[in-house]
Amino acid sequence: MPVSYAELRCRLASKEAELSTQLQDIQREVREEGVGYSNHMADVGTEVFEQARDIGLANQLAASHRLVKQALEKFEDGTYGICESCGVRIELARLEVVPEARLCFDCQSRLEHRR
């Protein structure tokens, strides 16, 4: 049975809440841990690596969070599920897999082939 737009909206709201919590947690961890003082260079190297990894993860979570919030805003203005490139309706099957999708399958494929 195909998914409904109401179900997609619920999924996006849940995903937004989950991403928001994860983002707050990782940002808190990055601020609290930082790079400390150690007597051994290997320990400092490990701390720097872990901090860089956490910052990268925070950036990825923030980008995902923005996409989900934008999708929820599109529900409010009535443009959810419409391709930002060509203006056609995005297939429900695609939205079921990627509810925050901004482009239809064809436009997304063209974009990825250009890279």
C-alpha positions in Angstrom: 0.0 0.0 0.0 1.5 3.4 -1.0 2.4 5.8 1.7 0.3 8.9 2.3 1.4 12.5 2.5 0.2 12.5 6.1 2.5 9.6 6.9 5.4 11.3 5.2 4.8 14.4 7.3 4.8 12.3 10.5 8.0 10.6 9.4 9.7 14.0 8.7 8.6 15.4 12.1 10.0 12.3 13.9 13.2 12.6 11.9 13.5 16.3 12.6 13.2 15.7 16.3 15.7 12.8 16.2 18.2 14.8 14.2 17.8 17.8 16.5 18.6 15.7 19.6 21.6 14.0 17.9 22.9 17.4 16.8 22.6 18.9 20.2 24.4 15.9 21.7 27.3 15.9 19.3 27.7 19.7 19.6 27.8 19.4 23.3 30.4 16.7 23.1 32.6 18.7 20.8 32.4 21.7 23.1 33.0 19.7 26.3 35.8 17.5 25.1 38.0 19.8 23.0 41.7 19.0 22.8 43.2 18.7 26.2 46.6 18.6 27.5 48.5 15.4 27.5 52.0 14.2 28.2 52.0 12.0 25.1 51.8 13.0 21.5 49.8 10.0 20.5 47.1 10.9 23.0 46.8 14.4 21.6 46.7 12.9 18.0 43.8 10.7 19.0 42.0 13.6 20.6 42.4 15.7 17.5 41.2 12.9 15.3 38.1 12.3 17.4 37.3 16.0 17.5 37.6 16.3 13.8 35.4 13.2 13.3 32.8 14.7 15.7 32.9 18.0 13.9 32.4 16.3 10.6 29.5 14.3 12.0 28.0 17.5 13.4 28.2 19.2 10.0 26.5 16.2 8.3 23.8 16.1 10.9 23.2 19.8 10.5 22.9 19.5 6.7 20.4 16.6 7.1 18.5 18.6 9.7 18.2 21.6 7.4 16.8 19.4 4.6 14.2 17.8 6.8 13.2 21.3 8.2 12.9 22.6 4.6 10.7 19.6 3.7 8.4 20.3 6.7 8.2 24.0 5.6 7.1 22.9 2.1 4.1 21.1 3.7 3.2 24.5 5.2 3.4 26.4 1.9 1.9 23.6 -0.2 5.0 22.8 -2.3 6.0 19.5 -0.7 6.6 16.8 -3.2 7.2 19.1 -6.1 10.6 18.9 -7.9 12.6 22.1 -7.3 14.2 21.8 -10.8 11.4 20.9 -13.2 8.2 21.4 -11.2 6.7 17.9 -11.6 5.4 15.9 -8.7 8.0 13.7 -7.1 7.0 10.1 -7.2 5.5 8.8 -3.9 7.9 5.8 -4.0 10.9 8.1 -4.0 9.4 10.2 -1.2 8.8 7.1 0.8 12.5 6.3 0.7 13.8 9.9 0.9 10.9 12.0 2.4 13.1 15.1 2.3 13.8 14.7 -1.4 13.9 18.1 -3.3 14.3 16.7 -6.8 12.4 14.1 -8.8 14.4 11.0 -9.8 15.2 12.2 -13.3 16.5 15.6 -12.1 18.5 14.0 -9.2 20.1 11.5 -11.7 21.1 14.4 -14.0 22.6 16.3 -11.1 24.6 13.3 -10.0 25.9 12.6 -13.5 27.2 16.1 -13.8 29.4 15.7 -10.7 
